[in-house]
Amino acid sequence: MQGSHSQRPEADEDQDRPGQEGPEEQRIKRRRHRRWLTGIAVGVGAVLIAGGLIQLEQTRSSSMRVLGDQKFALPAENSGCGGVISLSGGAFVVPIKVSSVGSAVEALVELCLEGQGPFPFVVDTGASSSAIVLSLARHLHLSMLELPQRYAGVGCTGTAQFEELTAWSMAGLPLAGQAITAQTIPGWGRQGEPVGLLGADILSRFGAVRFDFAAQTMTLPGTEGPARNGPNLVTGPLASPIPSDLISGPPSSLSGLSVIEGPNYAVATTTVHFRDADRYEVFELDTGASRSVVRTSLARKMGLVNTAFRTEIQTSCSKTTVPLVQSGPWSINRVRLAPTMLRSTDLGQLRPAEINGLLGLDELSRFQYAIIDFTGATLALGPALH
């Protein structure tokens, strides 16, 4: 590794107590995250200028992300295209369906598109751009903005195109019309299956989002804001407070994030520490990963113990089996994460080389709540569930 995100941890890194990063720790993380995230911003901006939006999707899209392989429960359709609750302070509470298969966890939300639905979408902060299955785009007769393009996945190729989505909503909360990627996703789009990804591009425009796992709700501080005009990088935690409607008590942990946003994408990363490691590792916050993922090269370097199990992972155009390894003791900002079995895979084209894993919903849902503050570049975790 190049060491662009490494830092010497303190001796009590794995103590199970509330964490608050010190000024020096924040300064070092900000400097080292900025080096590679600025590179991403410049690279993405150059692609936007040179090749148009579809080329951005080929390099940073949800079409090349890791998806869950289990069949999870879908949201109930009895609310139709409604269900959102407005709070007096201007926030909105959106019902979601959180279900588990073994230790894997997934969250889905109902969306209505062009006056039809509801349709189940995976709530996926690991998808830099939202997407729908191609069959749904054809069913809705969306207007094609670009000719279909072939993209390269992991050992496969698939088809993707940009479509114009003019009217859609999340449990009755209106979303701004935009171009959206329509693509083939094997095993998706049929009865009882998700039809798309509600990605970080949309969620980040609300500024922040709170997940309450037991209550099965997602709280947004207000209405959707405008998309960015160009790349914007924020490293936190910033001094700005988390929106008050999202805070119900002191969180157990406040961790800085690195957030990069653009016109049609957003990526949020944090750092985790494995016991006996001499550095922190960059993991992407990925609520769409039903089980957390570690890059194979890091798993080998850390000597993470192989298990007797393998699991299937799926990209938009391929399926493959990968081994499960034991995480051992690991933590985020001095707060212990639950030891678990991680998917070990070569992220390859799926993520930049500096991202060594995906912190999935299996870990985030072990806390009473998780707040991802994109504007303040902060991750707040509630008390651990026992």
Wavefront OBJ file of the C-alpha trace (Angstrom):
o trace
v 0.000 0.000 0.000
v 1.066 3.560 -0.639
v 0.309 4.633 2.911
v -1.860 7.529 1.797
v -4.423 6.644 4.455
v -2.266 5.090 7.157
v -1.894 6.353 10.684
v -0.423 4.910 13.883
v -3.351 3.977 16.162
v -3.378 4.530 19.866
v -2.879 1.544 22.141
v -6.483 1.515 23.337
v -8.012 1.541 19.872
v -10.258 -1.458 20.514
v -11.677 -0.330 23.843
v -15.456 -0.393 23.861
v -16.122 3.197 24.819
v -17.471 6.353 23.166
v -15.033 7.785 20.632
v -14.176 11.343 19.796
v -11.247 11.907 17.464
v -8.585 14.288 18.708
v -7.414 17.330 16.711
v -4.130 15.718 15.634
v -5.875 12.506 14.569
v -8.389 14.521 12.536
v -5.643 16.614 10.913
v -3.643 13.611 9.735
v -6.695 11.775 8.403
v -7.914 14.870 6.558
v -4.561 15.443 4.864
v -4.154 11.844 3.722
v -7.758 11.373 2.628
v -7.585 14.635 0.681
v -4.688 13.414 -1.449
v -6.523 10.518 -3.041
v -10.083 11.901 -2.920
v -8.956 15.064 -4.706
v -7.528 12.793 -7.378
v -10.912 11.118 -7.724
v -12.622 14.518 -7.984
v -10.242 15.702 -10.694
v -10.522 12.431 -12.584
v -14.310 12.396 -12.432
v -14.495 16.023 -13.507
v -12.237 15.332 -16.478
v -14.385 12.389 -17.527
v -17.509 14.542 -17.329
v -15.981 17.107 -19.648
v -14.419 14.677 -22.078
v -16.916 11.840 -22.351
v -20.305 12.858 -20.987
v -22.287 11.321 -18.157
v -22.449 7.788 -19.524
v -18.670 7.509 -19.396
v -18.745 8.519 -15.738
v -21.125 5.647 -15.088
v -18.688 3.225 -16.684
v -15.919 4.226 -14.291
v -17.708 4.988 -11.039
v -21.191 3.586 -11.385
v -23.414 1.392 -9.311
v -23.173 -1.032 -12.241
v -19.899 -2.283 -10.812
v -20.705 -2.537 -7.177
v -21.061 -5.531 -4.863
v -24.634 -6.571 -4.216
v -26.195 -8.917 -1.695
v -26.966 -12.453 -2.817
v -29.775 -13.470 -0.430
v -33.525 -13.035 -0.862
v -34.640 -10.393 1.625
v -38.136 -9.332 2.651
v -39.756 -6.627 0.547
v -41.624 -3.600 1.904
v -45.388 -3.924 2.257
v -47.283 -2.278 -0.588
v -50.323 -1.325 1.484
v -49.225 2.343 1.655
v -49.086 2.631 -2.125
v -47.112 5.733 -3.056
v -47.459 7.261 0.416
v -46.359 6.538 3.955
v -43.968 9.419 4.659
v -44.513 11.304 7.950
v -43.789 15.045 8.202
v -42.312 16.275 11.493
v -42.963 19.729 12.915
v -39.346 20.804 12.423
v -39.451 20.107 8.699
v -37.957 16.615 8.714
v -39.508 13.582 7.048
v -39.702 10.007 8.330
v -39.734 7.422 5.546
v -40.682 3.789 6.242
v -38.112 1.211 5.141
v -37.970 -2.568 5.354
v -34.927 -3.920 7.196
v -34.599 -7.696 7.084
v -31.855 -10.215 7.675
v -30.817 -13.599 6.334
v -28.346 -15.030 8.795
v -25.967 -12.197 9.585
v -26.593 -10.409 6.286
v -28.889 -7.364 6.406
v -30.621 -5.316 3.720
v -32.830 -2.205 3.720
v -35.388 -1.450 1.036
v -37.697 1.496 0.392
v -40.733 1.909 -1.845
v -40.440 4.349 -4.754
v -43.058 5.383 -7.285
v -41.915 6.315 -10.769
v -43.854 8.196 -13.439
v -47.149 7.607 -11.631
v -46.642 3.861 -11.267
v -45.575 1.649 -8.395
v -44.599 1.311 -5.666
v -41.366 -0.456 -6.602
v -38.796 -1.823 -4.105
v -35.365 -0.152 -4.179
v -32.308 -1.069 -2.108
v -31.173 1.864 0.060
v -27.573 1.917 -1.057
v -25.053 4.537 0.052
v -22.399 2.411 -1.680
v -23.969 3.099 -5.069
v -22.422 6.385 -6.113
v -25.260 6.809 -8.630
v -28.829 5.532 -8.460
v -29.976 2.975 -11.003
v -32.983 0.969 -12.171
v -33.216 -2.295 -14.044
v -33.502 -1.954 -17.790
v -36.770 -3.888 -17.911
v -38.466 -1.323 -15.626
v -37.194 1.575 -17.744
v -38.737 -0.067 -20.797
v -41.991 -0.747 -18.931
v -42.208 2.929 -17.954
v -41.322 4.047 -21.510
v -38.636 6.402 -20.221
v -36.963 8.652 -22.748
v -33.480 7.460 -23.692
v -30.817 10.170 -23.404
v -27.907 8.145 -24.766
v -27.546 5.105 -26.958
v -27.038 1.864 -24.984
v -23.439 1.322 -23.934
v -21.570 -1.853 -23.070
v -19.541 -1.747 -19.863
v -16.966 -4.089 -18.397
v -17.626 -5.688 -15.027
v -15.760 -8.424 -13.187
v -15.335 -11.130 -15.838
v -18.383 -9.944 -17.761
v -19.974 -7.181 -19.782
v -23.384 -5.584 -19.427
v -25.644 -2.972 -20.996
v -26.371 0.459 -19.516
v -28.005 3.620 -20.779
v -29.189 6.959 -19.413
v -32.947 7.518 -19.238
v -34.924 10.640 -18.334
v -36.880 10.204 -15.086
v -39.223 13.171 -14.766
v -41.454 12.318 -11.778
v -40.699 10.011 -8.870
v -41.142 9.905 -5.119
v -39.994 8.015 -2.021
v -42.975 6.884 0.075
v -44.709 10.059 -1.118
v -41.748 12.415 -0.632
v -41.082 14.016 -4.041
v -37.670 13.534 -5.670
v -36.242 15.808 -8.343
v -36.383 14.599 -11.914
v -33.020 13.547 -13.297
v -31.176 11.295 -15.682
v -30.850 7.803 -14.227
v -28.869 4.781 -15.281
v -30.914 1.857 -16.586
v -28.931 -1.365 -16.655
v -29.179 -5.116 -16.621
v -28.855 -6.676 -13.145
v -29.157 -10.469 -13.163
v -31.720 -11.751 -10.682
v -33.392 -8.369 -10.266
v -36.613 -6.958 -11.705
v -38.892 -9.959 -11.408
v -41.731 -10.486 -8.955
v -40.441 -10.396 -5.383
v -37.103 -8.816 -6.340
v -35.687 -5.273 -6.090
v -35.811 -3.174 -9.219
v -33.214 -0.528 -8.445
v -30.739 1.220 -6.178
v -31.457 4.444 -4.290
v -27.896 5.680 -4.207
v -25.720 8.203 -2.438
v -26.274 10.740 -5.220
v -29.885 11.189 -4.080
v -29.408 10.697 -0.332
v -26.531 13.188 -0.162
v -28.761 15.943 -1.582
v -30.834 15.765 1.598
v -27.693 16.692 3.535
v -27.964 13.831 6.024
v -29.910 10.654 6.695
v -30.693 8.745 9.890
v -31.407 5.010 9.916
v -33.403 3.600 12.855
v -33.153 -0.134 12.430
v -35.598 -1.399 15.049
v -38.209 1.191 14.057
v -37.493 0.479 10.362
v -37.436 4.139 9.399
v -35.172 6.549 7.571
v -35.313 10.207 8.657
v -34.341 13.077 6.359
v -33.877 16.636 7.694
v -35.826 18.322 4.895
v -36.539 18.220 1.199
v -34.015 17.260 -1.472
v -31.502 19.973 -2.346
v -30.001 20.736 -5.754
v -27.282 18.632 -7.326
v -23.694 19.860 -7.253
v -22.421 21.738 -10.288
v -19.019 20.064 -10.048
v -16.812 17.931 -7.794
v -16.818 18.915 -4.120
v -14.699 17.310 -1.401
v -15.380 17.573 2.339
v -13.341 15.917 5.083
v -14.719 15.848 8.607
v -15.983 15.870 11.138
v -16.847 19.519 10.590
v -17.839 21.829 13.414
v -21.344 22.223 11.989
v -23.890 20.316 14.096
v -25.862 17.350 12.820
v -29.425 18.480 11.971
v -31.372 18.621 15.242
v -34.303 16.554 13.961
v -31.923 13.634 13.504
v -30.474 13.678 17.021
v -32.431 12.025 19.845
v -29.577 11.738 22.364
v -25.804 11.749 22.593
v -24.367 9.283 20.064
v -21.883 6.652 21.171
v -19.434 7.715 18.494
v -18.773 10.609 16.134
v -16.377 9.783 13.300
v -15.086 11.895 10.463
v -15.957 10.991 6.893
v -14.470 11.914 3.560
v -17.307 12.850 1.198
v -16.979 13.645 -2.469
v -20.036 14.800 -4.407
v -20.647 15.731 -8.014
v -23.572 16.385 -10.342
v -24.715 12.747 -10.342
v -22.610 10.889 -7.792
v -21.516 10.835 -4.157
v -19.064 8.677 -2.197
v -18.565 8.582 1.588
v -15.672 6.777 3.270
v -14.493 6.280 6.829
v -11.564 4.490 8.478
v -11.563 1.261 10.467
v -8.875 -0.439 12.504
v -8.111 -4.141 12.849
v -6.483 -5.281 16.098
v -2.663 -5.372 15.986
v -2.625 -3.362 12.745
v -0.268 -0.403 12.501
v -2.615 1.651 10.329
v -6.192 2.643 9.703
v -7.875 1.366 6.553
v -10.296 3.251 4.317
v -13.702 1.582 3.990
v -16.644 2.925 2.025
v -19.950 3.349 3.873
v -22.155 0.921 1.972
v -25.681 0.318 3.236
v -26.279 -1.741 0.099
v -23.671 -4.312 1.138
v -25.656 -6.875 3.109
v -22.357 -8.219 4.444
v -19.186 -6.149 4.871
v -16.329 -6.709 2.435
v -12.538 -6.646 2.757
v -10.083 -6.453 -0.123
v -8.304 -9.788 -0.551
v -4.840 -8.255 -0.450
v -5.590 -6.588 2.893
v -7.071 -9.792 4.316
v -3.856 -11.613 3.443
v -1.637 -8.866 4.787
v -3.584 -8.772 8.058
v -3.584 -12.557 8.320
v -7.371 -12.673 8.645
v -8.346 -16.283 9.240
v -10.160 -18.115 6.466
v -13.376 -19.901 7.348
v -14.833 -23.040 5.813
v -17.504 -20.951 4.106
v -17.810 -19.228 0.747
v -20.558 -16.922 -0.368
v -21.868 -15.713 -3.678
v -21.431 -12.087 -4.632
v -23.100 -10.419 -7.571
v -22.255 -7.465 -9.727
v -24.634 -6.138 -12.359
v -23.433 -8.687 -14.903
v -21.789 -11.589 -13.068
v -21.917 -13.875 -10.069
v -18.977 -15.521 -8.374
v -18.200 -17.182 -5.070
v -15.680 -15.744 -2.640
v -14.326 -16.924 0.715
v -15.456 -15.604 4.070
v -12.728 -14.557 6.505
v -12.900 -13.745 10.201
v -12.570 -10.040 10.917
v -11.305 -10.619 14.441
v -11.555 -7.589 16.750
v -11.995 -4.400 14.725
v -13.297 -0.941 15.448
v -14.333 2.442 14.172
v -13.161 5.451 16.175
v -12.440 3.381 19.291
v -15.904 1.811 19.266
v -15.865 -1.901 18.686
v -17.497 -3.372 15.637
v -18.885 -6.862 16.041
v -16.407 -9.576 14.992
v -17.912 -11.120 11.890
v -17.248 -13.031 8.703
v -16.236 -10.659 5.910
v -16.488 -11.300 2.214
v -12.934 -11.355 0.889
v -12.660 -10.306 -2.735
v -10.462 -8.378 -5.133
v -12.489 -5.212 -5.463
v -10.635 -4.526 -8.712
v -12.694 -2.219 -10.896
v -15.382 -1.963 -8.233
v -13.549 0.611 -6.107
v -10.401 2.793 -6.232
v -7.259 1.092 -4.944
v -7.239 3.207 -1.779
v -10.594 1.776 -0.639
v -9.841 -1.511 1.094
v -13.352 -2.579 1.997
v -17.035 -1.851 2.376
v -18.600 -1.238 5.795
v -21.994 -2.802 5.245
v -25.403 -2.822 6.828
v -24.585 -5.985 8.777
v -22.335 -3.849 11.017
v -24.202 -0.524 10.956
v -27.459 -2.223 11.963
v -25.850 -3.503 15.183
v -26.287 0.027 16.545
v -29.623 1.559 17.556
v -29.214 4.124 14.824
v -26.700 5.390 12.301
v -26.591 8.965 10.991
v -24.650 9.719 7.814
v -24.177 13.488 7.651
v -22.914 14.156 4.134
v -22.794 17.931 4.603
v -20.883 17.764 7.885
v -18.835 14.714 6.817
v -19.747 12.912 10.032
v -20.887 9.414 10.959
v -22.825 9.203 14.240
v -23.595 5.824 15.748
v -26.070 5.209 18.554
v -25.632 2.759 21.413
v -24.761 -0.776 20.405
v -27.591 -3.289 20.387
v -27.085 -6.288 22.634
l 1 2 3 4 5 6 7 8 9 10 11 12 13 14 15 16 17 18 19 20 21 22 23 24 25 26 27 28 29 30 31 32 33 34 35 36 37 38 39 40 41 42 43 44 45 46 47 48 49 50 51 52 53 54 55 56 57 58 59 60 61 62 63 64 65 66 67 68 69 70 71 72 73 74 75 76 77 78 79 80 81 82 83 84 85 86 87 88 89 90 91 92 93 94 95 96 97 98 99 100 101 102 103 104 105 106 107 108 109 110 111 112 113 114 115 116 117 118 119 120 121 122 123 124 125 126 127 128 129 130 131 132 133 134 135 136 137 138 139 140 141 142 143 144 145 146 147 148 149 150 151 152 153 154 155 156 157 158 159 160 161 162 163 164 165 166 167 168 169 170 171 172 173 174 175 176 177 178 179 180 181 182 183 184 185 186 187 188 189 190 191 192 193 194 195 196 197 198 199 200 201 202 203 204 205 206 207 208 209 210 211 212 213 214 215 216 217 218 219 220 221 222 223 224 225 226 227 228 229 230 231 232 233 234 235 236 237 238 239 240 241 242 243 244 245 246 247 248 249 250 251 252 253 254 255 256 257 258 259 260 261 262 263 264 265 266 267 268 269 270 271 272 273 274 275 276 277 278 279 280 281 282 283 284 285 286 287 288 289 290 291 292 293 294 295 296 297 298 299 300 301 302 303 304 305 306 307 308 309 310 311 312 313 314 315 316 317 318 319 320 321 322 323 324 325 326 327 328 329 330 331 332 333 334 335 336 337 338 339 340 341 342 343 344 345 346 347 348 349 350 351 352 353 354 355 356 357 358 359 360 361 362 363 364 365 366 367 368 369 370 371 372 373 374 375 376 377 378 379 380 381 382 383 384 385 386
